[in-house]
Amino acid sequence: MPWQIYLGVSILLISCNSLLHRSLLKDEGSSPQAQTIVFLGLGGIIAIVIALFQHKLNLFFSPILMWNFLLLVVLLTPAYLLKYRAFQLIGASEVVMFAVTGRLWNVVGAYLFLHEALTLKIVLGAILILVGVMLTRFEKKTFTINKGILFVLASAVFFGFSDINDYFILQKFDSTNYLIYSYLLPVFTLLLLQPRSLKKIRYYFRKDRASKIILLSLFDTLGMLFLYLAYQTGKNIAVIGPLRSTSIIVTVALAILFLKESNNMTNKLIGSLVAAAGVILLL
């Protein structure tokens, strides 16, 4: 199957995540640590079920990749905590808007560490996508830098370079089995460093919250699996990384359709057109 189809399915599934994360984290009883443990823990279980269904569960990896798996823990654990903390402090639209800067780190990292060609066309495409998706979330004449924005910008750096590490591992390791590690290693790390976080997972025991976190984990697991398959098939993270940014356009459409967020339509329309132009340059 072409990598474009894998990526398209991934974008569609992951686009729902921000709305669900925000709805779970806006309450006072929520916790970034507990959300990370429950969300990633469920995702890891789902990934194991998928691997068993595919008859290819095999968690053994070459010792050569040991440092890459350690890097996974170092990058992803703070990335999730920072982003979920940002969801508590600022709106989902702002989180999504600033989180997309991680795609810039995809391009930079692909050039520095994977030695991928960085052409003017790729640079212009990436810039147009970033400008476009930011315009769709720009509702004020000025940006106010606050703690929440700083948290999400920091998480974008971690996630951006984590994508490079993912890409390297996926050249030598099965995508479904890697998905298990990418979910469960940060969970085990948090349980080791902050065991008291377990007390806060009862927040998700209520029926409505439980259904949201299960749906969220299912969407994210399948979305990330399709993304990894796109990496393995397409073999060009400098293109795939920025293209992932178009998920914000899908998120805007879903918010308008299901949450009736029809405000700021002009900027959203202009931003979508600018991002579409960037996509054309990258294809």
C-alpha positions in Angstrom: 0.0 0.0 0.0 1.4 3.5 -0.8 2.7 5.5 2.1 0.3 8.4 1.2 -2.7 6.2 2.2 -1.0 5.1 5.5 -0.3 8.7 6.3 -3.9 9.8 5.4 -5.5 7.3 7.7 -3.0 8.3 10.4 -3.9 12.0 10.1 -7.6 11.2 10.2 -7.4 9.1 13.4 -5.0 11.4 15.3 -6.9 14.5 14.4 -9.5 13.6 17.0 -6.9 13.4 19.9 -6.6 17.0 20.8 -10.4 17.4 21.4 -10.5 14.4 23.6 -7.3 15.2 25.5 -8.6 18.7 26.3 -12.0 17.5 27.4 -10.3 15.1 29.9 -7.6 17.5 31.2 -9.7 20.6 31.7 -11.1 19.4 35.0 -9.4 20.1 38.3 -9.0 16.5 39.2 -7.0 15.7 36.1 -3.2 15.0 36.1 -0.7 15.0 33.3 1.1 12.1 34.9 -2.1 10.0 35.3 -3.2 10.9 31.8 0.1 9.7 30.4 0.0 6.4 32.4 -3.6 5.6 31.5 -3.5 6.8 27.9 -0.2 5.1 27.0 -0.9 2.1 29.1 -4.1 1.4 27.2 -2.4 2.1 24.0 0.3 -0.4 24.8 -2.3 -3.1 25.6 -4.1 -2.4 22.3 -0.7 -2.6 20.4 0.0 -6.0 22.0 -3.5 -7.3 20.9 -2.8 -6.1 17.4 0.6 -7.8 17.4 -1.0 -11.0 18.6 -3.7 -10.8 16.0 -1.0 -10.3 13.3 0.9 -13.3 14.7 4.1 -11.3 15.0 4.5 -10.4 18.7 8.3 -10.3 19.1 9.8 -7.8 21.6 13.4 -8.8 21.0 15.5 -6.1 19.4 19.1 -6.0 18.4 21.6 -4.6 21.0 22.6 -2.1 18.4 19.3 -0.3 19.1 19.7 -0.1 22.8 20.8 3.5 22.8 17.9 4.4 20.6 15.4 2.8 23.0 17.0 4.7 25.9 16.7 7.9 23.8 13.0 7.0 23.3 12.5 7.2 27.1 14.5 10.4 27.4 12.5 12.2 24.7 9.0 10.8 24.9 8.4 10.9 28.7 8.9 14.6 29.2 7.2 15.3 25.8 3.9 13.8 27.0 4.1 15.4 30.4 4.8 18.9 29.0 2.0 18.6 26.4 -0.6 17.4 28.8 0.3 20.1 31.3 -0.2 22.6 28.5 -3.7 21.2 27.9 -4.5 22.1 31.5 -3.3 25.7 31.1 -4.4 26.7 27.6 -7.1 25.7 25.1 -6.8 22.8 22.7 -6.6 25.1 19.7 -3.5 26.9 21.1 -1.9 23.6 22.0 -2.4 22.2 18.5 -1.2 25.4 16.9 2.1 25.6 18.7 2.7 21.8 18.8 2.9 21.9 15.0 6.3 23.6 15.3 7.6 20.1 16.0 7.4 19.4 12.3 10.2 22.0 11.8 12.4 19.9 14.0 11.5 16.9 11.8 13.1 18.7 8.8 16.1 20.0 10.8 16.7 16.5 12.3 16.3 14.7 9.0 19.0 17.0 7.5 21.4 16.8 10.5 21.1 13.1 11.5 19.6 11.2 8.5 21.4 13.2 5.8 18.3 13.6 3.8 18.3 16.2 1.0 17.0 19.5 2.1 15.8 21.2 -1.1 14.3 24.6 -1.5 11.0 23.0 -2.5 10.9 21.0 0.8 11.7 24.1 2.9 9.1 26.2 1.2 6.5 23.4 1.5 7.2 23.0 5.2 7.0 26.7 5.8 3.7 27.1 4.0 2.2 24.2 5.9 3.3 25.7 9.2 2.1 29.2 8.3 -1.2 27.7 7.1 -2.0 25.6 10.1 -1.0 28.4 12.4 -3.4 30.8 10.6 -6.3 28.3 11.2 -5.8 28.8 14.9 -4.9 32.5 15.0 -7.9 34.2 16.6 -6.2 37.3 18.1 -4.0 40.1 16.6 -1.1 39.2 18.9 0.2 36.1 20.6 0.7 36.2 24.3 3.5 34.0 25.5 2.5 32.2 28.7 3.6 29.1 30.7 1.2 26.9 28.7 2.7 28.0 25.4 6.2 27.5 26.7 5.3 24.0 27.8 3.9 23.0 24.4 6.8 24.5 22.5 9.2 22.5 24.7 7.2 19.3 24.1 7.3 20.0 20.3 11.1 19.9 20.4 11.1 16.6 22.2 8.4 15.1 19.9 10.2 16.4 16.8 13.5 14.8 17.5 11.7 11.7 18.8 10.3 11.3 15.3 13.8 11.1 14.0 14.7 8.4 16.5 11.5 6.5 15.6 12.4 6.6 11.9 15.9 5.2 12.6 14.5 2.3 14.8 11.8 1.5 12.2 14.5 0.7 9.6 15.5 -2.3 11.7 12.4 -3.1 13.8 8.8 -4.1 13.2 6.4 -1.2 13.5 3.7 -2.9 15.6 6.2 -4.3 18.2 7.9 -0.9 18.3 4.6 0.7 19.0 4.4 -1.4 22.2 7.7 -0.1 23.4 6.9 3.5 22.5 3.8 3.4 24.6 4.9 1.3 27.6 8.5 2.5 28.2 7.3 6.0 29.2 4.7 4.4 31.4 7.2 2.2 33.2 9.5 5.2 33.6 6.8 7.3 35.2 5.8 4.5 37.5 9.4 4.2 38.6 10.0 7.9 39.1 6.6 9.0 40.3 4.8 6.0 41.7 2.3 8.3 43.6 0.7 9.1 40.2 -1.1 5.8 40.4 -3.4 7.3 43.0 -4.7 9.8 40.5 -5.9 7.3 37.8 -9.2 6.8 39.7 -10.2 10.1 37.9 -10.7 7.9 34.8 -13.0 5.3 36.5 -16.1 7.3 35.8 -18.0 5.9 32.8 -17.9 9.0 30.5 -14.2 9.5 31.2 -13.4 5.9 30.8 -15.1 5.7 27.4 -13.2 8.8 26.2 -9.7 7.6 27.3 -10.4 4.2 25.7 -11.5 5.8 22.4 -8.5 8.1 22.6 -6.0 5.3 23.1 -7.6 3.3 20.3 -7.4 6.1 17.8 -3.9 7.0 18.8 -2.6 3.4 18.6 -4.0 2.8 15.2 -3.0 6.3 14.0 0.6 5.8 15.2 0.7 2.3 13.6 -0.3 3.7 10.2 2.3 6.6 10.7 5.1 4.1 11.3 4.0 2.1 8.2 4.2 5.4 6.3 7.7 5.9 7.5 8.7 2.4 6.6 7.1 2.6 3.1 7.9 6.2 2.2 11.4 6.4 3.7 11.4 10.2 3.7 10.8 11.8 7.0 11.5 15.3 5.7 8.4 15.1 3.6 6.2 12.9 5.9 6.9 15.0 9.0 5.6 18.3 7.6 2.7 16.6 5.9 1.5 15.3 9.3 0.9 19.0 10.1 -2.2 18.9 7.9 -3.9 17.0 10.7 -4.7 20.4 12.3 -6.9 21.2 9.2 -8.9 18.0 9.8 -9.1 18.9 13.5 -10.6 22.3 12.6 -13.2 20.6 10.3 -14.1 18.1 13.0 -14.5 20.9 15.6 -16.8 22.8 13.3 -18.8 19.7 12.5 -19.2 18.2 16.0 -18.4 21.1 18.4 -20.0 23.9 16.3 -16.8 25.9 16.5 -17.7 28.2 13.6 -15.8 31.3 14.8 -12.8 32.7 13.0 -13.9 31.1 9.7 -12.0 33.5 7.5 -8.6 32.7 9.1 -9.4 29.0 9.0 -10.2 29.1 5.3 -7.1 31.1 4.4 -4.9 28.8 6.6 -6.3 25.7 5.0 -5.6 27.1 1.5 -2.0 28.0 2.4 -1.4 24.6 4.0 -2.8 22.9 0.9 -0.3 24.8 -1.2 2.5 23.5 1.0 1.2 19.9 0.6 1.3 20.3 -3.2 5.0 21.3 -2.9 5.9 18.2 -0.8 4.1 15.6 -3.0 
